[in-house]
Amino acid sequence: MFDDAPAVAKLTASQVGTHKGGYFSFQPLWDWITEAEPDLFN
């Protein structure tokens, strides 16, 4: 699909750092989504 996908993945990993860093970066978005869409998983 994207020829530069591996390069984008490497760049993203270098910016986020660790799995833990990714988790904490995503957590506020997850909280917002699940609050805005309470029926998301029903």
N, C-alpha and C positions, 0 to 999 in steps of 0.2 A: 504494500500500500504506500508506504513512505520509504524512499530510499535512504533517508538519513535517520531512520528510527533508532538504530543503535547509538548514533551520536547524540541524539536527543535524550535517550535513556541515560547515557553516561553523564551528560550535563546535568540532568535532573538529579541523579544520584549524588553528584558532587555538590549540588546546592543544598539538598535536603540533609545529606549526611548519612544518618543511620536509620534503621527501621523505626527506632524509637522517636527520632526526630520527625519522620514522616507521619507517625501516629499523632504526635502532638500538634503538628501542622494541620492535619485533617480534622482533628477532634472538634474544633469550633464549627466547621462546616457541617459535620455530621449532626451536631447538636441542633443547629439551625434547621437543617432539613427535617429531622425527626420531629421537631416541635412544629414546624410549618405544615407538615403532612402526617398527622397522627394515624391515618388509615393506610399508610404506605405499605405496611407488612401484613395487612389483613386480607 
